[in-house]
Amino acid sequence: MRKICFYCGKKPLAGKVMTRKGQYKAKGGTGSKISRRNNRLILPNLQHLRAVVNGRSMRVYACTRCIKAGKVTKA
């Protein structure tokens, strides 16, 4: 089963992490430079729970925003 919210379709997002070197100008340096960029995944806060879907009890992934909004009826 894929890690996607059953209700809103929220899924992992690709992003980057930038590592910086050097002293900032505000602290008297020549400015910070980006030394490397690494790929990363930004994961949504998904919970694996038992919910009622079409009158049946199913185990689904739901994001916490959908749970708080009341879109999920727990079994």
PDB file with one MODEL, atoms N, CA, C and O in Angstrom:
MODEL        1
ATOM      1  N   MET A   1       0.837  -1.179   0.000  1.00  0.00           N
ATOM      2  CA  MET A   1       0.000   0.000   0.000  1.00  0.00           C
ATOM      3  C   MET A   1       0.886   1.248   0.000  1.00  0.00           C
ATOM      4  O   MET A   1       1.846   1.336   0.765  1.00  0.00           O
ATOM      5  N   ARG A   2       0.557   2.199  -0.855  1.00  0.00           N
ATOM      6  CA  ARG A   2       1.358   3.408  -0.956  1.00  0.00           C
ATOM      7  C   ARG A   2       1.060   4.341   0.212  1.00  0.00           C
ATOM      8  O   ARG A   2      -0.038   4.334   0.768  1.00  0.00           O
ATOM      9  N   LYS A   3       2.058   5.143   0.572  1.00  0.00           N
ATOM     10  CA  LYS A   3       1.890   6.067   1.695  1.00  0.00           C
ATOM     11  C   LYS A   3       1.254   7.360   1.188  1.00  0.00           C
ATOM     12  O   LYS A   3       1.918   8.389   1.056  1.00  0.00           O
ATOM     13  N   ILE A   4      -0.062   7.283   0.905  1.00  0.00           N
ATOM     14  CA  ILE A   4      -0.832   8.428   0.420  1.00  0.00           C
ATOM     15  C   ILE A   4      -2.088   8.525   1.274  1.00  0.00           C
ATOM     16  O   ILE A   4      -2.690   7.508   1.621  1.00  0.00           O
ATOM     17  N   CYS A   5      -2.482   9.748   1.612  1.00  0.00           N
ATOM     18  CA  CYS A   5      -3.713   9.942   2.387  1.00  0.00           C
ATOM     19  C   CYS A   5      -4.909   9.463   1.564  1.00  0.00           C
ATOM     20  O   CYS A   5      -5.072   9.851   0.407  1.00  0.00           O
ATOM     21  N   PHE A   6      -5.739   8.622   2.169  1.00  0.00           N
ATOM     22  CA  PHE A   6      -6.898   8.049   1.492  1.00  0.00           C
ATOM     23  C   PHE A   6      -7.940   9.119   1.171  1.00  0.00           C
ATOM     24  O   PHE A   6      -8.690   8.970   0.206  1.00  0.00           O
ATOM     25  N   TYR A   7      -8.003  10.186   1.953  1.00  0.00           N
ATOM     26  CA  TYR A   7      -9.066  11.178   1.826  1.00  0.00           C
ATOM     27  C   TYR A   7      -8.693  12.377   0.951  1.00  0.00           C
ATOM     28  O   TYR A   7      -9.501  12.814   0.132  1.00  0.00           O
ATOM     29  N   CYS A   8      -7.473  12.915   1.116  1.00  0.00           N
ATOM     30  CA  CYS A   8      -7.107  14.118   0.346  1.00  0.00           C
ATOM     31  C   CYS A   8      -6.020  13.863  -0.690  1.00  0.00           C
ATOM     32  O   CYS A   8      -5.753  14.731  -1.521  1.00  0.00           O
ATOM     33  N   GLY A   9      -5.382  12.682  -0.660  1.00  0.00           N
ATOM     34  CA  GLY A   9      -4.366  12.361  -1.655  1.00  0.00           C
ATOM     35  C   GLY A   9      -3.001  12.959  -1.378  1.00  0.00           C
ATOM     36  O   GLY A   9      -2.148  12.991  -2.265  1.00  0.00           O
ATOM     37  N   LYS A  10      -2.781  13.435  -0.160  1.00  0.00           N
ATOM     38  CA  LYS A  10      -1.476  14.005   0.195  1.00  0.00           C
ATOM     39  C   LYS A  10      -0.419  12.915   0.156  1.00  0.00           C
ATOM     40  O   LYS A  10      -0.643  11.810   0.650  1.00  0.00           O
ATOM     41  N   LYS A  11       0.761  13.230  -0.442  1.00  0.00           N
ATOM     42  CA  LYS A  11       1.812  12.230  -0.611  1.00  0.00           C
ATOM     43  C   LYS A  11       3.177  12.866  -0.397  1.00  0.00           C
ATOM     44  O   LYS A  11       3.266  14.086  -0.266  1.00  0.00           O
ATOM     45  N   PRO A  12       4.251  12.066  -0.358  1.00  0.00           N
ATOM     46  CA  PRO A  12       5.585  12.628  -0.157  1.00  0.00           C
ATOM     47  C   PRO A  12       5.960  13.618  -1.250  1.00  0.00           C
ATOM     48  O   PRO A  12       5.556  13.474  -2.404  1.00  0.00           O
ATOM     49  N   LEU A  13       6.744  14.631  -0.864  1.00  0.00           N
ATOM     50  CA  LEU A  13       7.144  15.708  -1.762  1.00  0.00           C
ATOM     51  C   LEU A  13       8.662  15.719  -1.848  1.00  0.00           C
ATOM     52  O   LEU A  13       9.342  15.617  -0.827  1.00  0.00           O
ATOM     53  N   ALA A  14       9.200  15.843  -3.057  1.00  0.00           N
ATOM     54  CA  ALA A  14      10.652  15.873  -3.242  1.00  0.00           C
ATOM     55  C   ALA A  14      11.169  17.280  -2.987  1.00  0.00           C
ATOM     56  O   ALA A  14      10.543  18.260  -3.392  1.00  0.00           O
ATOM     57  N   GLY A  15      12.306  17.379  -2.318  1.00  0.00           N
ATOM     58  CA  GLY A  15      12.904  18.676  -2.026  1.00  0.00           C
ATOM     59  C   GLY A  15      14.407  18.555  -1.923  1.00  0.00           C
ATOM     60  O   GLY A  15      14.975  17.515  -2.256  1.00  0.00           O
ATOM     61  N   LYS A  16      15.052  19.607  -1.465  1.00  0.00           N
ATOM     62  CA  LYS A  16      16.500  19.615  -1.326  1.00  0.00           C
ATOM     63  C   LYS A  16      16.891  20.197   0.029  1.00  0.00           C
ATOM     64  O   LYS A  16      16.154  20.987   0.620  1.00  0.00           O
ATOM     65  N   VAL A  17      18.068  19.789   0.508  1.00  0.00           N
ATOM     66  CA  VAL A  17      18.677  20.361   1.702  1.00  0.00           C
ATOM     67  C   VAL A  17      19.939  21.063   1.242  1.00  0.00           C
ATOM     68  O   VAL A  17      20.774  20.455   0.572  1.00  0.00           O
ATOM     69  N   MET A  18      20.093  22.333   1.591  1.00  0.00           N
ATOM     70  CA  MET A  18      21.269  23.089   1.188  1.00  0.00           C
ATOM     71  C   MET A  18      22.176  23.297   2.387  1.00  0.00           C
ATOM     72  O   MET A  18      21.759  23.860   3.399  1.00  0.00           O
ATOM     73  N   THR A  19      23.416  22.844   2.275  1.00  0.00           N
ATOM     74  CA  THR A  19      24.410  23.009   3.327  1.00  0.00           C
ATOM     75  C   THR A  19      25.193  24.274   3.030  1.00  0.00           C
ATOM     76  O   THR A  19      25.691  24.457   1.920  1.00  0.00           O
ATOM     77  N   ARG A  20      25.301  25.145   4.020  1.00  0.00           N
ATOM     78  CA  ARG A  20      25.964  26.436   3.824  1.00  0.00           C
ATOM     79  C   ARG A  20      27.270  26.493   4.594  1.00  0.00           C
ATOM     80  O   ARG A  20      27.397  25.918   5.675  1.00  0.00           O
ATOM     81  N   LYS A  21      28.249  27.201   4.017  1.00  0.00           N
ATOM     82  CA  LYS A  21      29.555  27.387   4.647  1.00  0.00           C
ATOM     83  C   LYS A  21      29.858  28.874   4.697  1.00  0.00           C
ATOM     84  O   LYS A  21      29.357  29.649   3.883  1.00  0.00           O
ATOM     85  N   GLY A  22      30.680  29.262   5.657  1.00  0.00           N
ATOM     86  CA  GLY A  22      31.119  30.651   5.734  1.00  0.00           C
ATOM     87  C   GLY A  22      30.382  31.437   6.791  1.00  0.00           C
ATOM     88  O   GLY A  22      29.307  31.050   7.249  1.00  0.00           O
ATOM     89  N   GLN A  23      30.984  32.552   7.168  1.00  0.00           N
ATOM     90  CA  GLN A  23      30.394  33.410   8.192  1.00  0.00           C
ATOM     91  C   GLN A  23      29.454  34.415   7.528  1.00  0.00           C
ATOM     92  O   GLN A  23      29.765  34.962   6.470  1.00  0.00           O
ATOM     93  N   TYR A  24      28.314  34.650   8.150  1.00  0.00           N
ATOM     94  CA  TYR A  24      27.333  35.577   7.601  1.00  0.00           C
ATOM     95  C   TYR A  24      27.856  37.010   7.629  1.00  0.00           C
ATOM     96  O   TYR A  24      28.673  37.368   8.477  1.00  0.00           O
ATOM     97  N   LYS A  25      27.373  37.827   6.687  1.00  0.00           N
ATOM     98  CA  LYS A  25      27.824  39.220   6.586  1.00  0.00           C
ATOM     99  C   LYS A  25      27.497  40.010   7.847  1.00  0.00           C
ATOM    100  O   LYS A  25      28.265  40.879   8.258  1.00  0.00           O
ATOM    101  N   ALA A  26      26.356  39.707   8.458  1.00  0.00           N
ATOM    102  CA  ALA A  26      25.951  40.424   9.664  1.00  0.00           C
ATOM    103  C   ALA A  26      26.915  40.179  10.820  1.00  0.00           C
ATOM    104  O   ALA A  26      27.000  40.985  11.747  1.00  0.00           O
ATOM    105  N   LYS A  27      27.641  39.061  10.762  1.00  0.00           N
ATOM    106  CA  LYS A  27      28.612  38.752  11.814  1.00  0.00           C
ATOM    107  C   LYS A  27      30.031  39.148  11.421  1.00  0.00           C
ATOM    108  O   LYS A  27      30.988  38.803  12.114  1.00  0.00           O
ATOM    109  N   GLY A  28      30.168  39.868  10.313  1.00  0.00           N
ATOM    110  CA  GLY A  28      31.491  40.348   9.913  1.00  0.00           C
ATOM    111  C   GLY A  28      32.190  39.496   8.880  1.00  0.00           C
ATOM    112  O   GLY A  28      33.363  39.729   8.589  1.00  0.00           O
ATOM    113  N   GLY A  29      31.504  38.510   8.313  1.00  0.00           N
ATOM    114  CA  GLY A  29      32.122  37.645   7.312  1.00  0.00           C
ATOM    115  C   GLY A  29      31.877  38.145   5.900  1.00  0.00           C
ATOM    116  O   GLY A  29      31.363  39.245   5.697  1.00  0.00           O
ATOM    117  N   THR A  30      32.251  37.324   4.927  1.00  0.00           N
ATOM    118  CA  THR A  30      32.063  37.690   3.521  1.00  0.00           C
ATOM    119  C   THR A  30      30.772  37.127   2.953  1.00  0.00           C
ATOM    120  O   THR A  30      30.500  37.303   1.766  1.00  0.00           O
ATOM    121  N   GLY A  31      29.982  36.464   3.757  1.00  0.00           N
ATOM    122  CA  GLY A  31      28.711  35.909   3.307  1.00  0.00           C
ATOM    123  C   GLY A  31      28.772  34.401   3.214  1.00  0.00           C
ATOM    124  O   GLY A  31      29.830  33.830   2.951  1.00  0.00           O
ATOM    125  N   SER A  32      27.635  33.755   3.430  1.00  0.00           N
ATOM    126  CA  SER A  32      27.616  32.293   3.403  1.00  0.00           C
ATOM    127  C   SER A  32      27.433  31.804   1.971  1.00  0.00           C
ATOM    128  O   SER A  32      26.741  32.434   1.172  1.00  0.00           O
ATOM    129  N   LYS A  33      28.055  30.686   1.661  1.00  0.00           N
ATOM    130  CA  LYS A  33      27.974  30.081   0.330  1.00  0.00           C
ATOM    131  C   LYS A  33      27.344  28.698   0.474  1.00  0.00           C
ATOM    132  O   LYS A  33      27.496  28.042   1.504  1.00  0.00           O
ATOM    133  N   ILE A  34      26.639  28.263  -0.565  1.00  0.00           N
ATOM    134  CA  ILE A  34      26.055  26.924  -0.572  1.00  0.00           C
ATOM    135  C   ILE A  34      27.134  25.955  -1.024  1.00  0.00           C
ATOM    136  O   ILE A  34      27.646  26.068  -2.138  1.00  0.00           O
ATOM    137  N   SER A  35      27.483  24.999  -0.161  1.00  0.00           N
ATOM    138  CA  SER A  35      28.565  24.071  -0.478  1.00  0.00           C
ATOM    139  C   SER A  35      28.055  22.781  -1.119  1.00  0.00           C
ATOM    140  O   SER A  35      28.768  22.174  -1.919  1.00  0.00           O
ATOM    141  N   ARG A  36      26.828  22.345  -0.782  1.00  0.00           N
ATOM    142  CA  ARG A  36      26.286  21.149  -1.428  1.00  0.00           C
ATOM    143  C   ARG A  36      24.766  21.150  -1.319  1.00  0.00           C
ATOM    144  O   ARG A  36      24.186  21.761  -0.422  1.00  0.00           O
ATOM    145  N   ARG A  37      24.144  20.451  -2.254  1.00  0.00           N
ATOM    146  CA  ARG A  37      22.692  20.272  -2.242  1.00  0.00           C
ATOM    147  C   ARG A  37      22.408  18.779  -2.226  1.00  0.00           C
ATOM    148  O   ARG A  37      22.895  18.041  -3.082  1.00  0.00           O
ATOM    149  N   ASN A  38      21.629  18.337  -1.263  1.00  0.00           N
ATOM    150  CA  ASN A  38      21.258  16.925  -1.176  1.00  0.00           C
ATOM    151  C   ASN A  38      19.755  16.787  -1.350  1.00  0.00           C
ATOM    152  O   ASN A  38      18.986  17.620  -0.871  1.00  0.00           O
ATOM    153  N   ASN A  39      19.341  15.730  -2.039  1.00  0.00           N
ATOM    154  CA  ASN A  39      17.920  15.463  -2.218  1.00  0.00           C
ATOM    155  C   ASN A  39      17.341  14.885  -0.929  1.00  0.00           C
ATOM    156  O   ASN A  39      18.026  14.187  -0.181  1.00  0.00           O
ATOM    157  N   ARG A  40      16.080  15.186  -0.689  1.00  0.00           N
ATOM    158  CA  ARG A  40      15.391  14.616   0.468  1.00  0.00           C
ATOM    159  C   ARG A  40      13.912  14.481   0.163  1.00  0.00           C
ATOM    160  O   ARG A  40      13.409  15.087  -0.783  1.00  0.00           O
ATOM    161  N   LEU A  41      13.219  13.689   0.961  1.00  0.00           N
ATOM    162  CA  LEU A  41      11.777  13.545   0.855  1.00  0.00           C
ATOM    163  C   LEU A  41      11.133  14.242   2.041  1.00  0.00           C
ATOM    164  O   LEU A  41      11.543  14.044   3.185  1.00  0.00           O
ATOM    165  N   ILE A  42      10.125  15.055   1.767  1.00  0.00           N
ATOM    166  CA  ILE A  42       9.351  15.712   2.817  1.00  0.00           C
ATOM    167  C   ILE A  42       8.083  14.872   2.973  1.00  0.00           C
ATOM    168  O   ILE A  42       7.224  14.863   2.091  1.00  0.00           O
ATOM    169  N   LEU A  43       7.974  14.170   4.101  1.00  0.00           N
ATOM    170  CA  LEU A  43       6.889  13.213   4.296  1.00  0.00           C
ATOM    171  C   LEU A  43       5.721  13.843   5.044  1.00  0.00           C
ATOM    172  O   LEU A  43       5.933  14.571   6.014  1.00  0.00           O
ATOM    173  N   PRO A  44       4.473  13.573   4.603  1.00  0.00           N
ATOM    174  CA  PRO A  44       3.313  14.060   5.345  1.00  0.00           C
ATOM    175  C   PRO A  44       3.121  13.243   6.620  1.00  0.00           C
ATOM    176  O   PRO A  44       3.615  12.119   6.722  1.00  0.00           O
ATOM    177  N   ASN A  45       2.416  13.799   7.574  1.00  0.00           N
ATOM    178  CA  ASN A  45       2.156  13.109   8.845  1.00  0.00           C
ATOM    179  C   ASN A  45       0.955  12.180   8.655  1.00  0.00           C
ATOM    180  O   ASN A  45      -0.186  12.562   8.914  1.00  0.00           O
ATOM    181  N   LEU A  46       1.232  10.957   8.200  1.00  0.00           N
ATOM    182  CA  LEU A  46       0.177   9.982   7.935  1.00  0.00           C
ATOM    183  C   LEU A  46       0.051   9.004   9.095  1.00  0.00           C
ATOM    184  O   LEU A  46       1.048   8.577   9.678  1.00  0.00           O
ATOM    185  N   GLN A  47      -1.186   8.659   9.417  1.00  0.00           N
ATOM    186  CA  GLN A  47      -1.475   7.688  10.466  1.00  0.00           C
ATOM    187  C   GLN A  47      -2.175   6.494   9.822  1.00  0.00           C
ATOM    188  O   GLN A  47      -3.071   6.666   8.995  1.00  0.00           O
ATOM    189  N   HIS A  48      -1.764   5.287  10.203  1.00  0.00           N
ATOM    190  CA  HIS A  48      -2.381   4.061   9.698  1.00  0.00           C
ATOM    191  C   HIS A  48      -3.454   3.671  10.697  1.00  0.00           C
ATOM    192  O   HIS A  48      -3.139   3.291  11.825  1.00  0.00           O
ATOM    193  N   LEU A  49      -4.727   3.759  10.298  1.00  0.00           N
ATOM    194  CA  LEU A  49      -5.807   3.510  11.245  1.00  0.00           C
ATOM    195  C   LEU A  49      -6.946   2.756  10.587  1.00  0.00           C
ATOM    196  O   LEU A  49      -7.015   2.625   9.365  1.00  0.00           O
ATOM    197  N   ARG A  50      -7.836   2.267  11.435  1.00  0.00           N
ATOM    198  CA  ARG A  50      -9.018   1.550  10.965  1.00  0.00           C
ATOM    199  C   ARG A  50     -10.169   2.547  10.887  1.00  0.00           C
ATOM    200  O   ARG A  50     -10.517   3.190  11.877  1.00  0.00           O
ATOM    201  N   ALA A  51     -10.759   2.666   9.684  1.00  0.00           N
ATOM    202  CA  ALA A  51     -11.831   3.636   9.471  1.00  0.00           C
ATOM    203  C   ALA A  51     -12.988   2.974   8.735  1.00  0.00           C
ATOM    204  O   ALA A  51     -12.825   1.933   8.098  1.00  0.00           O
ATOM    205  N   VAL A  52     -14.153   3.593   8.835  1.00  0.00           N
ATOM    206  CA  VAL A  52     -15.337   3.094   8.138  1.00  0.00           C
ATOM    207  C   VAL A  52     -15.389   3.750   6.762  1.00  0.00           C
ATOM    208  O   VAL A  52     -15.474   4.972   6.647  1.00  0.00           O
ATOM    209  N   VAL A  53     -15.336   2.907   5.704  1.00  0.00           N
ATOM    210  CA  VAL A  53     -15.399   3.389   4.324  1.00  0.00           C
ATOM    211  C   VAL A  53     -16.499   2.609   3.616  1.00  0.00           C
ATOM    212  O   VAL A  53     -16.429   1.384   3.516  1.00  0.00           O
ATOM    213  N   ASN A  54     -17.514   3.316   3.124  1.00  0.00           N
ATOM    214  CA  ASN A  54     -18.662   2.699   2.436  1.00  0.00           C
ATOM    215  C   ASN A  54     -19.328   1.620   3.296  1.00  0.00           C
ATOM    216  O   ASN A  54     -19.721   0.571   2.786  1.00  0.00           O
ATOM    217  N   GLY A  55     -19.451   1.880   4.585  1.00  0.00           N
ATOM    218  CA  GLY A  55     -20.097   0.947   5.489  1.00  0.00           C
ATOM    219  C   GLY A  55     -19.241  -0.228   5.924  1.00  0.00           C
ATOM    220  O   GLY A  55     -19.704  -1.077   6.686  1.00  0.00           O
ATOM    221  N   ARG A  56     -17.993  -0.295   5.454  1.00  0.00           N
ATOM    222  CA  ARG A  56     -17.087  -1.382   5.822  1.00  0.00           C
ATOM    223  C   ARG A  56     -15.907  -0.822   6.589  1.00  0.00           C
ATOM    224  O   ARG A  56     -15.509   0.328   6.403  1.00  0.00           O
ATOM    225  N   SER A  57     -15.354  -1.661   7.460  1.00  0.00           N
ATOM    226  CA  SER A  57     -14.185  -1.263   8.233  1.00  0.00           C
ATOM    227  C   SER A  57     -12.929  -1.597   7.436  1.00  0.00           C
ATOM    228  O   SER A  57     -12.736  -2.743   7.033  1.00  0.00           O
ATOM    229  N   MET A  58     -12.067  -0.593   7.206  1.00  0.00           N
ATOM    230  CA  MET A  58     -10.842  -0.769   6.431  1.00  0.00           C
ATOM    231  C   MET A  58      -9.681  -0.132   7.160  1.00  0.00           C
ATOM    232  O   MET A  58      -9.859   0.804   7.940  1.00  0.00           O
ATOM    233  N   ARG A  59      -8.460  -0.660   6.895  1.00  0.00           N
ATOM    234  CA  ARG A  59      -7.255  -0.010   7.401  1.00  0.00           C
ATOM    235  C   ARG A  59      -6.752   0.912   6.305  1.00  0.00           C
ATOM    236  O   ARG A  59      -6.441   0.460   5.203  1.00  0.00           O
ATOM    237  N   VAL A  60      -6.670   2.211   6.602  1.00  0.00           N
ATOM    238  CA  VAL A  60      -6.256   3.203   5.607  1.00  0.00           C
ATOM    239  C   VAL A  60      -5.218   4.132   6.217  1.00  0.00           C
ATOM    240  O   VAL A  60      -5.061   4.198   7.436  1.00  0.00           O
ATOM    241  N   TYR A  61      -4.515   4.846   5.349  1.00  0.00           N
ATOM    242  CA  TYR A  61      -3.628   5.922   5.771  1.00  0.00           C
ATOM    243  C   TYR A  61      -4.415   7.218   5.681  1.00  0.00           C
ATOM    244  O   TYR A  61      -5.064   7.487   4.670  1.00  0.00           O
ATOM    245  N   ALA A  62      -4.360   8.025   6.742  1.00  0.00           N
ATOM    246  CA  ALA A  62      -5.032   9.322   6.749  1.00  0.00           C
ATOM    247  C   ALA A  62      -4.087  10.348   7.352  1.00  0.00           C
ATOM    248  O   ALA A  62      -3.433  10.077   8.359  1.00  0.00           O
ATOM    249  N   CYS A  63      -4.014  11.532   6.736  1.00  0.00           N
ATOM    250  CA  CYS A  63      -3.155  12.579   7.290  1.00  0.00           C
ATOM    251  C   CYS A  63      -3.852  13.194   8.504  1.00  0.00           C
ATOM    252  O   CYS A  63      -5.074  13.124   8.637  1.00  0.00           O
ATOM    253  N   THR A  64      -3.066  13.788   9.371  1.00  0.00           N
ATOM    254  CA  THR A  64      -3.621  14.331  10.611  1.00  0.00           C
ATOM    255  C   THR A  64      -4.560  15.501  10.343  1.00  0.00           C
ATOM    256  O   THR A  64      -5.459  15.762  11.142  1.00  0.00           O
ATOM    257  N   ARG A  65      -4.369  16.204   9.242  1.00  0.00           N
ATOM    258  CA  ARG A  65      -5.272  17.311   8.911  1.00  0.00           C
ATOM    259  C   ARG A  65      -6.681  16.786   8.621  1.00  0.00           C
ATOM    260  O   ARG A  65      -7.666  17.398   9.035  1.00  0.00           O
ATOM    261  N   CYS A  66      -6.782  15.652   7.907  1.00  0.00           N
ATOM    262  CA  CYS A  66      -8.092  15.054   7.626  1.00  0.00           C
ATOM    263  C   CYS A  66      -8.727  14.487   8.892  1.00  0.00           C
ATOM    264  O   CYS A  66      -9.944  14.559   9.065  1.00  0.00           O
ATOM    265  N   ILE A  67      -7.904  13.923   9.777  1.00  0.00           N
ATOM    266  CA  ILE A  67      -8.426  13.384  11.036  1.00  0.00           C
ATOM    267  C   ILE A  67      -9.000  14.514  11.887  1.00  0.00           C
ATOM    268  O   ILE A  67     -10.088  14.382  12.447  1.00  0.00           O
ATOM    269  N   LYS A  68      -8.261  15.635  11.985  1.00  0.00           N
ATOM    270  CA  LYS A  68      -8.732  16.777  12.775  1.00  0.00           C
ATOM    271  C   LYS A  68      -9.972  17.414  12.168  1.00  0.00           C
ATOM    272  O   LYS A  68     -10.837  17.902  12.896  1.00  0.00           O
ATOM    273  N   ALA A  69     -10.071  17.416  10.823  1.00  0.00           N
ATOM    274  CA  ALA A  69     -11.204  18.044  10.143  1.00  0.00           C
ATOM    275  C   ALA A  69     -12.473  17.213  10.247  1.00  0.00           C
ATOM    276  O   ALA A  69     -13.555  17.698   9.917  1.00  0.00           O
ATOM    277  N   GLY A  70     -12.360  15.959  10.703  1.00  0.00           N
ATOM    278  CA  GLY A  70     -13.532  15.111  10.871  1.00  0.00           C
ATOM    279  C   GLY A  70     -13.917  14.349   9.614  1.00  0.00           C
ATOM    280  O   GLY A  70     -15.037  13.846   9.526  1.00  0.00           O
ATOM    281  N   LYS A  71     -13.024  14.248   8.641  1.00  0.00           N
ATOM    282  CA  LYS A  71     -13.316  13.493   7.419  1.00  0.00           C
ATOM    283  C   LYS A  71     -13.256  11.990   7.664  1.00  0.00           C
ATOM    284  O   LYS A  71     -13.797  11.210   6.881  1.00  0.00           O
ATOM    285  N   VAL A  72     -12.594  11.579   8.756  1.00  0.00           N
ATOM    286  CA  VAL A  72     -12.386  10.165   9.062  1.00  0.00           C
ATOM    287  C   VAL A  72     -13.354   9.743  10.154  1.00  0.00           C
ATOM    288  O   VAL A  72     -13.426  10.376  11.208  1.00  0.00           O
ATOM    289  N   THR A  73     -14.108   8.658   9.897  1.00  0.00           N
ATOM    290  CA  THR A  73     -14.929   8.065  10.954  1.00  0.00           C
ATOM    291  C   THR A  73     -14.230   6.785  11.380  1.00  0.00           C
ATOM    292  O   THR A  73     -14.158   5.824  10.614  1.00  0.00           O
ATOM    293  N   LYS A  74     -13.715   6.776  12.605  1.00  0.00           N
ATOM    294  CA  LYS A  74     -12.954   5.633  13.104  1.00  0.00           C
ATOM    295  C   LYS A  74     -13.884   4.463  13.401  1.00  0.00           C
ATOM    296  O   LYS A  74     -15.024   4.643  13.829  1.00  0.00           O
ATOM    297  N   ALA A  75     -13.368   3.260  13.162  1.00  0.00           N
ATOM    298  CA  ALA A  75     -14.152   2.047  13.415  1.00  0.00           C
ATOM    299  C   ALA A  75     -13.827   1.505  14.795  1.00  0.00           C
ATOM    300  O   ALA A  75     -14.382   0.484  15.203  1.00  0.00           O
TER     301      ALA A  75
ENDMDL
END
